[in-house]
Structure formats: C-alpha cells, structure tokens
Amino acid sequence: MAYHDAVRYIEDMKPAYVNAVGEECLRTKGIIRSALPTLSGLPGTVTWQSDAADRYEQRLKETIDLVEGLHDGFDKAGQAVCDYARAQGQAQALVATGAAAEGQLHALIAPIVATQSFQVRFSDALRQWNDLRSVTGVTDWIAEYAEQDEINKVRAEAERLWHSATGAYDDAIRIESTARGDAVARLTAAYRLLPDFLAPHLAFDDDFPYDPDASPTMGDYASWEKWNAKLHGAQVVRPDLDDATATYAHYLDATGTDMRIDYDEAYKEDTNIRRAVDNEILTARQEAERIFRETGQTGFEMTGDPALETELAGGYPSTENWQKTLGDHTIYGTAQVVVTGNQVTMKIKVHAEDMYNFNLDAQDVATGASDNENGRFSTLGWAKGFRTHGELERTVTWTVGDTPAVSSGTGPERHAPGEDRADGRGSG
C-alpha cells in the first residue's frame, strides 16, 4: 500500500533523457557495425618480415575482438536502457492515474476532513480517508462520531478512489523497480561482453564430468539424502560456515552459474588468505619499482602472474569456512601505477579465481570426508561445478626505494572440496 510520497521519485524521472541515452548506444552500435567489415578483412593482408609481425597480428585480432565486443555491448545496453525508459513512462502514467483518483478523493471528503483534528486536516487525502474509514481509539471515535452519517454516505465511492490510487501507486513502484533491476542486470551482461585483455587464461580440470549414461544406484540416492541433510543442518547450527554452505548449495542446485565470493570478507576472516593477498600486493610493489627504474615510465598498468594461495601464503586457508569455499585458489593482481616525483601510488585489484568442484580421491580437510561421493553427484547430473571469483581493491602509496620484502608463511598444502589448481597439479 503506497502513498503519493512513495512515488515522487517516479514523477521526477525523465524518461525522454533516459531514452536518448539508449538511442545513442544503438546509434553507436550502428557506427561500429559499418566499420566491422573493413576491420575484419585486415588480418593476413599485410606481408612483412619483422620480429613484430606476430605481435601485429595478435594486436589486430585483439582489436577486432574488442570492437565486436563493443558492438554487442552497445546493442544490449541500448535495448536495456530504452526498455527501462519505456517502463519509466508506464510508471509515470500510473502515478498520474493514482494522483487523479487521490484528487477526486480529496474533493469528496474535504467537508468531513474540515471537522477533524489538525493532524488529519494537514495529511494527504489517502491518509485522511484511512483515518476516517475506521475507528482506531476512543479519541478517534469522539472526533468522528458526529460525522459518521456523512462518512457512511461517501464510503463506497471513497473506498473505490482510495483503492484506485494506492493500487496505481503500488503498480508504478513494481513496474519501475522490476524494470530497473532488469536493466542493471542487462547492462552488467553487456559490460561483460567486452574482452578482458588483462585477465590471464586459467584452465581448470574436472574429475567428475557429467555422464548421460550413468545410472543412479540405491547408494547414490541414500548419499544424496545424507548430504542434503548435512547441508541443511550446517545452515542451521554452523553460521560460521555461511560461505561454505552457500557455495555447496549452489553446487547441488546444478545450475553451474558463476558465483561471486566476498573476497574482502575472506581477507578479514582467514589469516592465510590475508597473507597471500598481502604478498601479492608486495610483489606488485616490487614489480612496479622495477618497471619504473628500467623504463622511466611514470604511468602504466600491470597484470601479475597467477599463483596459488598456498604458494603465496605457504599454507592452506586457515579457517574451515574458506577451506571449503575456496580452497587452494588462484590469485593474481591487476594494477594501475602512477609515479609523481619519488612517490609511487598503485591502485591494485587482487583477483581470486577457482572452480568449485570435487577432486578424485581427495578428502575434506576438516572432516576427512571423501570427495568421491559429492563428485558422483556431478557425474549423475544432480550437481554441477561452477566458477567462483572475487576481488578486493587497495590503494598503496610509498616512497621509491621503500619496498618491503615479501613475507612467507608456513603450513602444509592440502586438498578440500572446491579446490582445483589452475595448472592441474595436485588436483587428484
């Protein structure tokens, strides 16, 4: 039940301006489309002997990939924004309908409202009728007693107008908020169409691929019930495993969609993950100084080599929650560096990547449970592995030459559910 003040933000919207942005995206898509045939015809047309020839072809391919990504991205973004603009217009029309009904209600009950308290008289029409339509206390009964006949005379029409107005406002909010959420999701998808040339290529193995010919046994059904019961139990009695149960539940839902991990939370809660991230940042600082000293560049971007958490921290994640959620995941950094005088400022994003699945003959660190039972669910198609990813950002400023050494940690390398090495070593 919404009142007028809840939809004023919709009245203030400018659908025409939003639509203009969408149309500009679609116009840009058209310009890119006109250039694509020429650009796509360039590879292989230049014949020359040079150490840079292969790099030229690679950069040309990357350019084509980028332009194609921009074309598709602007297309999807333009459609999303235009659809949202139309939804804004629909929502504003509903608000106008609601406001008209509210205005009629105001005129209908004005003579009655004039006899009521100061608080009622200075409320909006919807709240006024909501007060008049029912008695909520002795004071209310005394104030409205003399007007009961007049209230009853207008009750049917007032109720119709009140429901018409509040219903229109409710529908306006629903349409706008749903369309906004859809637009944000589509814009995010459009952005992801752009190729990420900074991200390294990571490959993960799968010890339990789906087998359409596999038939479940009675033991499989019993195992499925057992592990679902364990999940539901852990969700209730182990709040410290909130991330682990969320990822395991996603594995069992068999959708296989990517899952974003709160890596800032992992950094705060797990000492070994924190050590790994800190060492990745320190390594990036050392590399930034090296590039500055050797090239003299005062502004550049860097991408670090992927490394396993155990290699950076010297040990497996220290908490059961993050052992189960990420395990020995891959870490790398992407950074922007600016040198001003003898001051270096580095904005770095530390990325975490992993494939959540189960490894043949591996065991859970905390419980010793075999991975094979849960891996079997993937073979049967009851569950599905998925990519987990997260990142955190830090900005670091230091004086040239003041780069500390990378710290080291201790601890055995272990194997837990969800662990998977990018290079395939130690994964089963």
N, C-alpha and C positions, 0 to 999 in steps of 0.2 A: 504494500500500500504506500504509494509515493505521493508526496505533496509537491506543490509547484516549485518550492525552493530546491528540491532534489533534482530538478531538470533544467535549472537555469543555465548550467554549463552547456546543455544541448542547444538552448536558444542562442548562446554566444558563439556557437560554431560557425565556420564559414565554408560550407560545402563547395562553393564555387572555387575558392582558393585551393582547397584540397584536390578537387578535380583537375585544376590547372597543373598541379604537380604531377598527377598521374598521366595526364595527356603529354606533358613534357617528357616523361620517362618513355612513353610509347613513341614519341617523335624521335627521341634519341635512338631507340631501338631501330627505327626505320633508317636512320642515317648510317648506323653501323651495318645493317643488312646490305645496304647499297655498296659498302666498301668491302664486304667479305669476299665476294668472288675474286676480286683483284688480289687481295691479300693471300687467299688460299691457293692461288696459282703461282705464287713466288717460289716455294720450295723446289729445289732441284734445277732452277733456271739459271743459276749463277755457277759457272765453272771456273774455279781458280785453285791454285796450289798455294796453300799457306797453312801455318800452324793453327791459324784462327778459323779455318774453313769449317771444321766440325762445330766449333763454338757458334759460328754464324748460323748454321742450320739449326742448332739447338735453340738459340735465342729466337730465331724466326718461328720455330714450332711453338715456343712458349708464348710468343706474341699472338699467334693465331689462336691458341688455347684461351688466352686472356680475352681477346676480342670476342670470341664465341661465347665465353662466359658472361661478358658484359652484355652481349645481345640478349641472351636468355634471361639474365638477371634483370635488365631493364624491362623486358617483356613481362615477366612475372610481377615485378614491383609495380609497373604501371597499371596492370589489371587489378592488383590488390588495392592500390590507392584509389583508383576510380570506383571500385566496388564499395570501398569504405565511404567515399563521398556520397554515393547514392544512398547508403544506409543512413548517413547523417541527415540527408534531405528527408528520408522517410520518418526518421525520429523527430525532426523538427515539425513535420506535418502533424504527427500525433500530439506533440506538445501543444500546437496551435488548437487542435480539436479539444484537448483537455482544458486549455485556458478558456475557450469559448464556453464550454459547459460550466466551468467554475464561475465565469462571469454571470451566466444565467442564474446559477445557484445563489450568488451574492445578491442579485436583484430580488430574487424570490424570498429570501429570508431576512432581508435588511430591516423590515419593520419589527420583526421579532428580536433581532440582534440588538436593536437600539434600546431595548428594555433590560439588557443583560449587563453583567459586570464589565468593568473597564478592561479586564484581561480578555474577555470574549470579544468585546467590540473591536479591539485592535488586533485580532487574529485574522488569518485569511479565511475565505469562505468555507473551504473544506474542513478546517479545524473548527470553525464556528458550528457547522452542522454536525460534526462528530460529537461536539459537546451537547448540542440541543437534542439529538436523536435519542439519547438515553440518559437516565438519571444515575449519577455516579456517587452521590452522597447526600447528606441532609442539606447542606448549604446549596448544593446544586438543585435539589428538589424545591427548596424555598424560592430560589431565584427564577425557576422555570414554571412554578405552579400556576401562576396567573396566565401564562401563555400556552398552556397545554392544548387548549382548543385550537389555537392558531397553528401550533406546531403540527397537530394531527391533520389539519386541513391541507398543509403543504407537504406532508410526509412522503407520499408516494412519488410526487414529482421531484422533491429534494433528494430522495434516495436514488432515483434514476440518474439525476445530474451528478450526484456525488460519485456513484459507481462509474459513470461515463468518464468523468475527469480523472479519477485515480487509476482507472483501467488504462486510459490513454497514456498517462504518465508512466505507469509500470511497463507498458509495451514499448514506449520510447526508450526507456533505460535498457530494457532487454535487447532491443534491436541494435542500439548503439554499442553497448558493451560487448555483445557477441561479435558484431562486425569488427570492432576494434581488436579483439583477441585474435580473430581470424586474419586480419590484416597484418598484425605483428608477426604471427606465425609464417605467413606467406612472404613477408619481407625478409625474415630471417632465412627462409629457404632460398630466396633469391640471392641473398648475400653469399650463401654457401655454394652457389654455382660458380663463384669466382675461384679459379685455381689458386692454391696456396703454394707459391714457389719457395717459401721459406721453410715449410714443413718437410722434414726428411721422410723418405719412404720407409715404412715399417711393415714387416710381414710377420704374421702370426700363424702358428700351426694349429691343427685341430685333431686331437687324438680320438675323438668320438664323432665322426661325421654322420649325418643322417643317412640311414639305410632304409629305403622304402620297402625292402623285402623282409626286414626284421619283424618278427612276431613276438609280442609280449608274452611272458610266462606268468604263472601264478606268483612266482617270486618277485617279478617286476611290479605287479600290482600291489603286493604287500610292501615292497620297498617304497613305492610311490606314496602310499598312505603313511608310512612311517616318517618319511622326510617332510611331507606336508605338515604332519602333526608336530614335528620338531620345529619347523618354521613358525607355526602359529604359537607354539609355546614360547619360543625365544622372543617373538614380538611382544609377548605379554610380560615375561619375567626377566628379560635381558635388555633393558633400554640402552645399555652401553654398547649393544651390537646393532644400533639403529641403521647404520650404513650397510653393514653386512647382511642384515635381513632384507633390506630394500633391494640390494643387488641380487640376492638369492631368489627373492620373489619374482624379480624381473626375468631371471633365468628360467624359472618354472612357468612363466606365462607364455613362453615360446614365441614371442614376437620378434626377438632378435634385434630390436631397435637400439641405437646408441643410447648410452646413459651418461649424463654429466655428473661428475663427482665434485663435491665441495672440497677442493684441494687445500684451501685455506684452513678448513676445519682439520684436515689430515695433518697439516703442518703444525697446528696448535696442539693436537692431541697425541701425536706419535713422535717420540724423540728421534728415532732413526730416520723417519721421513724428513723431519726438520733438519737433521744433519745432512742428509742427501741434498736437499734443496739449498741449504747454505753453502755446501761445497760446490754445487753447480753455479751459484752466483759468484763465488770466489774465483772459480775457474774462468768465468766470463770476464771478471775484472782483470785478471792476468792477461787474457787474450786481447781485451780492449787496449791495454797499455802496450802490448806487443805491436798491434796494428798501428797505433799512434806513433810509436818510436820508429818503426820501419818504413812507414809511408808518409807520415806527416799529416795524414787526413785528420780533420777536426770534426767531422760528422760522418757517420757510417752506420750500417746495420750489420748484425752478426746472427748466425744460427749455429748453435753448438752441436757437437756430435752426440747422437743418442747414447745414453748409458743406462745401465740397470741400477735400480735403487740400491741393491746390495753392493755394487761396485763403488757407488758414491758414498754410502754410509758405512760400509764394512759390516753390515748386518741386516737381517730381515726386519720388516716393520715390527716394532716392539709391542704393539697392542693387538689383541685378538680381533678387534673390530676391523682394523686396517690390514691385518694379515689376510682376513677373509675377503675384504672388499677389493683390495688392490694387489696384495702380494708383492712379488718382485717385479714391479712395473718399470716401464721405460720412461726416462726423464730427459728432456732437452730444453734448452733456453733459446729464445729469440729476443734480441736486444737492439735498442737504438742508443747510440753513443754520441755525445757532444762534448768536445774539449774546448774550454774557454780559458786561455792562459795556462795555468798549471792545475786547473780544476777539471775533473772528469765527472760528467753526470751520465749515468746509464739507467735507462728505463728498461727493465727486463721482465719478460713473461716466462715463467717456468712452466712447461707443459708436462702433464702426466698422461701416458697412454698405456692401455693394456687391453687384452682380450679376455673377458670373463668366460672361462670355460674350465673344464676339468682335465687333468693330465693322467695318462695311463700309469697305473701302479703307484701314483703319488699318494701322499697322506696329508690330512689336515694337521697343522702344527699343534693346535691346542688339544684336539680330541683324539688324534691318531686315526680318524675315520678314513677309509679308503675312498679315493676319488672315483673309483670304477663304478660304484653304484650310481652316483649322480651323473657320471658320463654316459651311462647306459640310457638315461632318460633322453639325452640328445640323439643317440643312435635311433631310438624309437620315434623321435619326432615329438615327444612330450615336452621337451625343453629345448632351449636354443641359446648358444653362446652369443655374446654381443660385445661390441667395443665400449670400453669405459674411457672417459677422458675428463680432464680437468686442468685448471691452470690457476696460478696466482701471479700477481704483479707486484714488483718492488721497484722503487727508485733509489739509486745509491749514488752518493756524491763523495769523491775523495780527491786527495792531492796526488798528482803524478809522482810515482815512486813509493807511494804508501800503500802498496797492495800486500795484504797479509797472506801467509801460506795457507793452503787448503788443509783443513783438519781431516783426521782419519778416525774411523770408528772400528769397533770390533764386534764380532758375532758371526755365527755360522750362517751359511746360505741354506735356506730351507725351501720346501715346496708346499704350497697350500692351494685350496680351491681358488680358481680365478687366476693363478699365476701362469704366465706364459712369457717366455723370453722372445724378444724380437728376432734374435738370431737362431732360435730353435734349440740352443744348448740348454741342457738341464731341465727340459720340459717334459720329460717322461722317458 
